[in-house]
């Protein structure tokens, strides 16, 4: 357990990531990044993993020739897409029963509700947009599956979203790492900034939801699963 906790702490620290690369090697590090992408997008347990900051930081390391870009970009895109496919079919199989599942360490119904509201607001576009919103990107695929979004339509959105998300994060970090001198000195600030920007949308959404409930004077009704209409 101590080793797992140490690994998780390393994912949120620039120095921890550097030590991790030195410990397991650049190729295994790329494999670890791809595994994390799969877990974050395909399994409920992955909602707390640092997808955005990890991708950008790995891209910066690739720009500094610390890790190979070829083992980050394409494998990362594939793992993100395959992870979403798993989440979709979990939702497709379990359906509305997901909303009745009890909270546990690995599952939170309020996270599912947040993804449900996101999907209801944006329809099919949510599959792409959710990639850039932590927690929502973990729970949106099962919501789309529970809503019986046509699989061919979901797959098209998901492939585009996976390419856009992983590609923009990794290549953005790669360009910064290869062109900005001494960027390693500011890596901890970059990671902190990305984490802050990542959690900002959920915080804004939570504040808006509380304001809406207080103004209406009554709690929102339980979610219903609807088909995709977008």
C-alpha positions in Angstrom: 0.0 0.0 0.0 2.8 2.4 0.8 4.3 1.8 -2.6 1.0 2.6 -4.3 0.6 5.8 -2.3 4.1 6.8 -3.2 3.4 6.2 -6.9 0.3 8.3 -6.8 2.1 11.1 -5.1 4.8 11.0 -7.7 2.2 11.5 -10.5 1.3 14.9 -9.1 4.9 16.1 -8.6 7.5 17.1 -11.3 10.4 15.8 -9.1 8.4 12.6 -8.4 7.9 12.1 -12.1 11.6 12.6 -12.8 12.5 10.1 -10.2 9.9 7.7 -11.5 11.4 7.9 -15.0 14.9 7.2 -13.6 13.6 4.3 -11.6 11.5 2.4 -14.3 13.0 3.8 -17.4 11.5 6.0 -20.2 9.7 3.2 -22.1 8.0 1.8 -19.0 7.1 5.3 -18.0 5.3 5.7 -21.3 3.5 2.4 -20.7 2.5 3.6 -17.3 1.1 6.8 -18.7 -0.9 4.9 -21.3 -2.2 2.5 -18.5 -3.3 5.5 -16.4 -5.2 6.9 -19.4 -7.0 3.6 -19.9 -7.9 3.4 -16.2 -9.0 7.0 -15.9 -11.3 6.8 -18.9 -12.5 3.2 -18.6 -12.9 2.4 -14.9 -14.7 4.3 -12.1 -11.6 4.0 -10.0 -9.7 6.3 -12.3 -11.6 9.5 -11.6 -8.9 11.0 -9.3 -6.0 10.3 -11.7 -4.2 13.4 -13.2 -4.8 12.9 -16.9 -4.3 16.5 -18.1 -1.2 17.4 -16.1 0.3 14.0 -16.7 0.0 14.2 -20.5 1.4 17.7 -20.6 4.3 16.9 -18.3 5.1 13.7 -20.3 5.0 15.8 -23.5 7.5 18.3 -21.9 9.8 15.4 -21.0 9.5 14.1 -24.6 10.4 17.6 -25.9 13.6 17.4 -23.8 14.3 13.9 -25.2 13.8 12.3 -21.8 11.1 10.0 -23.0 10.3 8.9 -26.6 7.3 10.8 -28.2 6.4 7.8 -30.4 5.6 5.7 -27.3 3.4 8.5 -25.8 1.3 9.9 -28.7 -0.2 7.0 -30.6 -0.4 4.5 -27.8 -1.8 7.2 -25.5 -4.6 8.0 -28.0 -5.4 4.3 -28.4 -5.6 3.6 -24.7 -7.8 6.7 -24.1 -10.2 5.5 -26.9 -10.3 1.9 -25.7 -10.9 3.0 -22.1 -13.9 5.0 -23.2 -15.2 2.0 -25.1 -15.1 0.0 -21.9 -17.0 2.7 -20.0 -19.6 3.0 -22.7 -20.4 -0.8 -22.6 -20.5 -0.8 -18.8 -23.2 1.9 -19.1 -24.9 0.1 -21.9 -25.1 -3.1 -20.0 -25.9 -1.8 -16.5 -28.2 1.0 -17.7 -30.2 2.9 -15.1 -29.0 0.5 -12.4 -25.8 2.6 -12.2 -27.8 5.4 -10.7 -29.0 3.2 -7.9 -25.5 1.9 -7.0 -24.3 2.7 -3.5 -21.4 5.0 -3.0 -18.0 3.3 -2.4 -14.3 4.3 -2.4 -14.3 3.7 -6.2 -17.7 5.0 -7.1 -19.6 8.2 -6.4 -23.1 8.8 -7.6 -22.6 12.6 -7.5 -19.9 12.2 -10.1 -22.2 10.2 -12.2 -24.9 12.9 -11.8 -22.4 15.6 -12.9 -21.6 13.6 -16.0 -25.3 13.0 -16.6 -26.0 16.7 -16.4 -23.1 17.4 -18.8 -24.4 14.9 -21.3 -27.9 16.2 -21.1 -26.6 19.7 -21.8 -24.3 19.0 -24.7 -25.7 15.8 -26.2 -23.3 14.0 -28.5 -20.8 16.8 -28.2 -20.3 15.8 -24.6 -18.3 12.8 -25.7 -15.7 15.2 -27.1 -16.0 18.0 -24.5 -15.9 15.6 -21.5 -12.3 14.7 -22.4 -11.2 18.0 -21.1 -13.2 18.0 -17.8 -11.8 15.8 -15.0 -14.2 13.3 -13.4 -16.7 14.0 -16.1 -14.4 12.3 -18.7 -14.5 9.2 -16.4 -18.3 9.0 -16.0 -19.5 10.4 -19.3 -18.9 7.1 -21.3 -21.2 5.0 -19.1 -23.8 7.8 -19.2 -23.7 7.7 -23.0 -24.0 4.0 -22.9 -26.9 4.1 -20.4 -28.6 6.6 -22.7 -28.4 4.1 -25.5 -26.5 6.6 -27.7 -26.0 4.7 -31.1 -22.6 3.0 -30.9 -21.4 4.1 -34.4 -22.2 7.7 -33.5 -20.5 7.4 -30.1 -17.4 5.7 -31.6 -17.0 8.6 -34.1 -17.2 11.2 -31.4 -15.0 9.2 -29.1 -12.2 8.7 -31.7 -12.2 12.4 -32.5 -12.2 13.4 -28.9 -9.4 11.0 -28.0 -7.2 12.3 -30.7 -7.9 15.9 -29.9 -7.4 15.5 -26.1 -4.2 13.4 -26.0 -2.8 15.0 -29.1 -3.3 18.6 -27.9 -1.9 17.8 -24.4 1.1 15.8 -25.4 2.1 17.9 -28.4 1.5 21.1 -26.5 3.9 19.9 -23.8 6.3 18.6 -26.4 6.5 22.0 -28.2 7.0 23.8 -24.9 9.7 21.4 -23.7 11.6 21.6 -27.0 11.4 25.4 -27.4 11.4 27.0 -24.0 14.8 27.1 -22.3 15.0 25.8 -18.8 11.4 25.0 -18.7 12.2 22.3 -16.1 12.7 25.0 -13.5 9.0 26.0 -13.9 7.6 22.5 -14.3 6.1 22.4 -10.8 4.3 25.7 -11.6 3.0 24.3 -14.9 1.7 21.2 -13.2 0.0 23.3 -10.5 -1.5 25.6 -13.1 -2.9 22.7 -15.2 -4.4 21.0 -12.1 -6.0 24.3 -11.1 -7.5 24.9 -14.5 -8.7 21.3 -14.6 -10.6 21.5 -11.3 -12.0 25.0 -12.1 -14.9 23.9 -14.3 -16.2 21.4 -11.7 -15.9 24.1 -9.0 -17.8 26.6 -11.1 -20.5 24.0 -11.9 -20.9 23.1 -8.2 -21.3 26.8 -7.2 -23.8 27.3 -9.9 -25.8 24.2 -8.9 -25.8 25.4 -5.3 -27.0 28.8 -6.4 -29.7 27.3 -8.5 -31.0 25.1 -5.7 -31.0 27.9 -3.2 -33.0 30.2 -5.6 -35.5 27.5 -6.3 -35.9 26.5 -2.7 -36.1 22.7 -3.5 -33.5 20.0 -4.4 -33.2 18.8 -8.0 -35.1 15.7 -9.0 -33.4 12.4 -9.5 -31.8 11.9 -12.9 -33.5 10.2 -15.8 -31.6 8.5 -18.6 -32.6 9.7 -22.0 -31.6 8.8 -25.5 -29.1 11.1 -27.3 -31.0 13.7 -29.4 -28.1 15.8 -30.6 
